[in-house]
Amino acid sequence: MLFSRIIRRILVLIFMLFVNCNTENLAIQQTNESKNLLVRGRIFCFSLKLNRVPCAQKYSKIGLKDSNGQLYFLNSGESAKTLVKEKKLKTREFQLILSKVTSDNTYEIVKAQLVRNNKIYDFYYFCEVCNITTYTPSACMCCRAPTEYKESPVIKK
């Protein structure tokens, strides 16, 4: 009888610890997600002196300017370069989820969507052979075949 009570209490404690750990992880995840910004605007390219230059020229920074004139400089990774170089996007207007990287107003792209005719689209690159999706144009990570550009309208829930 005593042994079964001890076992029962141990199981209850283990369960409580398990639930507590999961809720702490959930709180950390929600805190991190709440630091992200949803910004809609146009992509521009900038010189070293932060003058706006055509993106076809040599540029040093890429930025997103929202309708209020606020400028968000993007981390110079492949995601940001794709927004400028990919001809299939046929737009310079985007909706981005951004995460602040540094204190100097530089942001990393968490998710990019294009805006065309006031409608929002997801865009990605897909390998038909391996069924793999990527978000920058490149060969498939698996079979090295070319990936195909695709886009789909975002359905509001």
Rosetta silent file (secondary structure, phi, psi, omega in degrees, C-alpha in Angstrom):
SEQUENCE: MLFSRIIRRILVLIFMLFVNCNTENLAIQQTNESKNLLVRGRIFCFSLKLNRVPCAQKYSKIGLKDSNGQLYFLNSGESAKTLVKEKKLKTREFQLILSKVTSDNTYEIVKAQLVRNNKIYDFYYFCEVCNITTYTPSACMCCRAPTEYKESPVIKK
SCORE:     score description
SCORE:     0.000 S_00000001
   1 L     0.000  -48.552  179.848    0.000    0.000    0.000 S_00000001
   2 H   -64.130  -40.297 -179.942    2.744    2.449    0.983 S_00000001
   3 H   -62.074  -41.881 -179.846    4.767    1.497   -2.047 S_00000001
   4 H   -67.762  -34.567  176.214    1.887    2.252   -4.451 S_00000001
   5 H   -64.871  -42.687  179.773    1.347    5.693   -2.844 S_00000001
   6 H   -62.825  -45.714  178.792    5.020    6.543   -3.290 S_00000001
   7 H   -60.955  -44.618 -179.952    4.932    5.441   -6.921 S_00000001
   8 H   -60.456  -44.865  179.643    1.745    7.429   -7.524 S_00000001
   9 H   -64.508  -40.155  178.327    3.294   10.588   -5.999 S_00000001
  10 H   -62.692  -43.864  178.774    6.447   10.169   -8.070 S_00000001
  11 H   -63.449  -39.385  177.696    4.380    9.842  -11.236 S_00000001
  12 H   -64.136  -42.584  178.212    2.381   12.966  -10.332 S_00000001
  13 H   -63.360  -43.554  177.922    5.625   14.902   -9.735 S_00000001
  14 H   -61.294  -42.924  179.004    7.078   13.724  -13.036 S_00000001
  15 H   -62.085  -44.346 -179.977    3.889   14.764  -14.822 S_00000001
  16 H   -63.957  -40.650  177.652    3.938   18.206  -13.175 S_00000001
  17 H   -64.447  -41.952  179.833    7.589   18.719  -14.121 S_00000001
  18 H   -62.190  -46.876  179.802    6.874   17.664  -17.693 S_00000001
  19 H   -64.097  -41.677 -179.729    3.921   20.056  -18.022 S_00000001
  20 H   -63.112  -43.611  179.134    5.904   22.894  -16.428 S_00000001
  21 H   -62.097  -42.360 -179.002    8.851   22.425  -18.827 S_00000001
  22 H   -66.231  -38.851 -179.876    6.564   22.451  -21.851 S_00000001
  23 H   -70.696  -32.709  176.024    4.770   25.638  -20.785 S_00000001
  24 H   -65.515  -43.127  178.338    8.116   27.387  -20.200 S_00000001
  25 H   -62.904  -38.660  178.636    9.284   26.425  -23.703 S_00000001
  26 H   -64.263  -41.727  179.283    5.977   27.653  -25.104 S_00000001
  27 H   -63.783  -41.017  178.518    6.377   30.989  -23.302 S_00000001
  28 H   -64.203  -42.696 -179.778    9.909   31.401  -24.687 S_00000001
  29 H   -63.625  -42.991  179.725    8.691   30.595  -28.208 S_00000001
  30 H   -65.415  -37.986  178.158    5.827   33.116  -27.933 S_00000001
  31 H   -63.236  -44.625  179.505    8.213   35.789  -26.645 S_00000001
  32 H   -64.038  -40.678 -179.471   10.578   35.225  -29.565 S_00000001
  33 H   -68.225  -32.629 -178.354    7.711   35.303  -32.071 S_00000001
  34 H   -71.656  -15.548  177.212    6.327   38.515  -30.605 S_00000001
  35 L   -79.127  -11.250  179.569    9.638   40.259  -31.368 S_00000001
  36 L   -77.138  148.339  178.240    9.020   39.784  -35.094 S_00000001
  37 E  -111.761  139.611  171.973    7.613   42.640  -37.161 S_00000001
  38 E  -102.065  114.540 -174.690    5.120   42.366  -40.012 S_00000001
  39 E  -128.489  135.926  177.337    6.021   45.105  -42.510 S_00000001
  40 E  -120.319  130.430 -179.073    4.586   45.840  -45.938 S_00000001
  41 E  -178.895 -163.371 -177.648    6.386   48.114  -48.363 S_00000001
  42 E  -108.413  146.411  178.705    8.692   48.515  -51.333 S_00000001
  43 E   -87.839  134.554  175.653   12.244   47.217  -51.745 S_00000001
  44 E  -133.396  157.425  176.739   14.995   49.730  -52.511 S_00000001
  45 E  -111.629  149.615 -174.508   18.754   49.487  -52.913 S_00000001
  46 E  -133.559  147.700  176.885   21.248   51.857  -51.286 S_00000001
  47 L   -80.949 -179.428  177.370   24.868   52.864  -51.839 S_00000001
  48 L   -59.745  -32.322 -179.816   27.533   52.952  -49.133 S_00000001
  49 L   -87.438   10.326  179.112   26.495   56.552  -48.360 S_00000001
  50 L    63.824   29.824  170.169   22.871   55.344  -48.028 S_00000001
  51 L   -88.370  142.171  178.212   21.722   57.118  -51.191 S_00000001
  52 E   -69.372  130.911  178.228   19.019   55.299  -53.136 S_00000001
  53 E  -130.585  155.039  174.626   20.432   53.660  -56.285 S_00000001
  54 L   -59.928  140.643 -177.546   18.852   51.443  -58.962 S_00000001
  55 L   -67.969  -16.413  176.601   19.082   47.805  -57.937 S_00000001
  56 L   -72.341  -24.998  177.057   20.628   46.989  -61.324 S_00000001
  57 L   -80.856  179.332  175.904   23.700   48.994  -60.254 S_00000001
  58 L   -74.913  130.275 -179.957   26.135   48.024  -57.550 S_00000001
  59 L  -131.080  160.190  179.884   24.523   48.496  -54.157 S_00000001
  60 L  -112.121  -24.796 -179.774   25.664   47.862  -50.600 S_00000001
  61 E  -136.736  151.604  174.429   22.372   47.621  -48.690 S_00000001
  62 E  -116.671  136.543 -179.394   18.821   46.517  -49.370 S_00000001
  63 E  -136.858  155.392  175.245   15.973   48.158  -47.513 S_00000001
  64 E  -113.022  126.013  179.452   12.203   47.956  -47.231 S_00000001
  65 E  -109.862  122.527 -179.207   10.346   51.263  -46.964 S_00000001
  66 E   -84.837  178.418 -175.607    6.814   51.109  -45.572 S_00000001
  67 L   -66.400  -19.909  177.445    3.935   53.476  -46.388 S_00000001
  68 L   -87.657   -1.444  179.776    4.843   55.701  -43.403 S_00000001
  69 L    90.270   -0.610  178.084    8.370   56.207  -44.744 S_00000001
  70 L   -69.479  133.245 -177.663   10.005   53.985  -42.094 S_00000001
  71 E  -107.461  130.749  178.394   13.078   52.248  -43.537 S_00000001
  72 E  -118.298  110.145  177.241   14.088   48.715  -42.518 S_00000001
  73 E   -78.357  137.800 -175.574   17.542   47.661  -43.693 S_00000001
  74 E  -100.718  144.089  174.532   17.757   43.939  -44.471 S_00000001
  75 L   -59.538  137.120 -172.342   20.564   41.561  -43.574 S_00000001
  76 L   -82.466   55.203  176.829   22.510   40.932  -46.784 S_00000001
  77 L   -96.319 -174.913 -177.803   21.758   37.222  -47.054 S_00000001
  78 H   -63.773  -33.747 -179.544   20.359   35.178  -49.916 S_00000001
  79 H   -61.919  -45.444  179.799   16.745   35.910  -48.930 S_00000001
  80 H   -67.957  -41.120  179.937   17.209   39.665  -49.346 S_00000001
  81 H   -63.985  -33.741  178.386   19.205   39.266  -52.558 S_00000001
  82 H   -61.649  -39.182 -178.771   16.433   37.088  -54.004 S_00000001
  83 H   -62.343  -28.967 -178.715   13.929   39.943  -53.572 S_00000001
  84 H   -90.254  -42.512 -169.958   16.123   42.151  -55.768 S_00000001
  85 H   -87.606  -29.033 -173.512   17.508   39.709  -58.347 S_00000001
  86 L   -71.845  111.446 -177.903   14.618   37.332  -59.088 S_00000001
  87 H   -71.173  -26.243 -176.528   12.956   38.559  -62.289 S_00000001
  88 H   -70.187  -16.575  179.794    9.993   36.181  -61.918 S_00000001
  89 H   -68.240  -33.452  176.664    8.681   38.107  -58.898 S_00000001
  90 L    52.958   33.909  177.740    7.675   41.019  -61.216 S_00000001
  91 L  -159.934  160.901  172.310    7.214   43.366  -58.240 S_00000001
  92 L  -119.835    4.840 -179.938    9.131   45.444  -55.736 S_00000001
  93 E  -101.743  129.516 -175.706    6.319   45.420  -53.169 S_00000001
  94 E  -137.793  158.410  168.189    6.557   42.847  -50.405 S_00000001
  95 E  -115.590  118.729 -175.778    5.131   41.846  -47.068 S_00000001
  96 E  -119.824  143.568  166.087    7.944   40.684  -44.800 S_00000001
  97 E   -99.964  120.689 -173.732    8.123   39.233  -41.336 S_00000001
  98 E  -116.518  148.125  174.403   11.338   40.656  -39.902 S_00000001
  99 E  -123.071  130.601 -176.870   13.432   39.880  -36.870 S_00000001
 100 E   -69.950  128.471 -178.039   15.828   42.521  -35.530 S_00000001
 101 L   -95.020  -49.019 -176.536   19.432   41.356  -35.867 S_00000001
 102 L  -131.760  172.992 -179.991   21.425   44.278  -34.489 S_00000001
 103 L   -78.480   -5.983 -178.535   20.817   47.570  -32.770 S_00000001
 104 L   -93.702   32.933  175.085   21.661   49.503  -35.959 S_00000001
 105 L    64.804   35.450  174.848   18.211   48.945  -37.519 S_00000001
 106 E  -106.768  136.195 -175.640   19.197   45.820  -39.506 S_00000001
 107 E  -125.514  150.913  174.709   16.643   43.035  -39.828 S_00000001
 108 E  -103.119  141.707  179.513   16.679   39.431  -40.946 S_00000001
 109 E   -79.619  121.964  174.617   13.878   38.113  -43.142 S_00000001
 110 E   -89.320  -43.360  177.740   11.851   35.435  -41.361 S_00000001
 111 E  -150.018  139.021  178.961    9.253   35.138  -44.131 S_00000001
 112 E  -121.329  135.384  174.041    8.798   36.966  -47.438 S_00000001
 113 E  -133.044  145.793  179.165    5.607   37.319  -49.447 S_00000001
 114 E   -95.656  153.433  178.313    5.083   39.344  -52.586 S_00000001
 115 E  -118.727  121.365  179.134    2.274   41.844  -53.137 S_00000001
 116 E  -136.521  126.085 -177.811    0.819   42.124  -56.632 S_00000001
 117 L    53.706   40.568  178.525   -2.421   43.984  -57.459 S_00000001
 118 L    64.405   17.350  175.869   -3.045   44.363  -53.734 S_00000001
 119 E  -114.808  146.729 -177.261   -3.040   40.564  -53.262 S_00000001
 120 E  -101.368  136.142 -179.236   -0.465   38.667  -51.211 S_00000001
 121 E  -129.275  140.800  167.027    1.354   35.620  -52.595 S_00000001
 122 E   -83.895  143.977  174.321    3.766   33.098  -51.125 S_00000001
 123 E  -132.453  147.216 -176.014    6.661   32.314  -53.460 S_00000001
 124 E  -161.582  174.026  179.231    9.106   29.430  -53.340 S_00000001
 125 E  -121.183  133.565 -169.199   11.278   27.117  -55.407 S_00000001
 126 E  -129.442  136.138  173.588   10.284   23.474  -55.722 S_00000001
 127 E  -100.069  115.010  179.562   12.041   20.287  -56.825 S_00000001
 128 L   -66.034  -33.063 -176.504    9.537   17.930  -58.448 S_00000001
 129 L   -68.238  -48.683 -173.238   11.927   14.983  -58.186 S_00000001
 130 L  -101.009   -6.595 -178.485   12.612   15.168  -54.441 S_00000001
 131 L    60.040   44.314 -178.523    9.501   17.097  -53.319 S_00000001
 132 E  -113.935  135.922  177.806   11.704   19.705  -51.586 S_00000001
 133 E  -108.530  135.577  172.325   10.802   23.379  -51.144 S_00000001
 134 E  -129.892  169.234 -176.459   13.369   26.174  -50.755 S_00000001
 135 L  -116.782    7.338  173.156   12.961   29.933  -50.568 S_00000001
 136 L  -132.890  146.510 -178.304   15.968   31.012  -52.616 S_00000001
 137 L   -69.779  125.570  178.162   16.724   30.062  -56.224 S_00000001
 138 L  -170.010  175.112  174.124   19.264   27.270  -56.370 S_00000001
 139 E   -72.421  156.568  178.636   19.749   23.676  -57.385 S_00000001
 140 L   -58.750  137.686  179.557   17.938   21.055  -55.311 S_00000001
 141 L   -64.730  -24.941 -174.300   19.797   20.233  -52.092 S_00000001
 142 L   -93.796  -63.448 -172.200   19.244   16.542  -52.715 S_00000001
 143 L   -99.422   -6.724  179.628   19.518   15.693  -56.424 S_00000001
 144 L    69.007   11.498  174.650   21.077   18.991  -57.656 S_00000001
 145 L   -73.600  156.933  177.966   18.369   19.344  -60.325 S_00000001
 146 E   -65.631  142.423  175.895   17.119   22.891  -61.007 S_00000001
 147 L   -91.198  154.089 -176.585   14.254   24.014  -58.796 S_00000001
 148 E  -105.265  133.326  177.662   11.131   25.545  -60.311 S_00000001
 149 E   -69.781  133.407  177.173    9.741   28.948  -59.248 S_00000001
 150 E  -139.551  153.825  172.487    6.176   28.734  -57.906 S_00000001
 151 E  -144.060  151.273  179.539    3.778   31.105  -56.223 S_00000001
 152 E  -142.630  141.152  179.512    0.406   30.694  -54.589 S_00000001
 153 E   -65.529  142.866  177.205   -2.105   33.210  -53.292 S_00000001
 154 L   -79.673  127.717  178.934   -2.312   33.541  -49.513 S_00000001
 155 L   -97.321  118.921 -179.618   -5.728   32.488  -48.282 S_00000001
 156 L   -72.494  135.214 -179.226   -6.860   34.526  -45.295 S_00000001
 157 L   -99.059    0.000    0.000   -8.233   32.426  -42.465 S_00000001
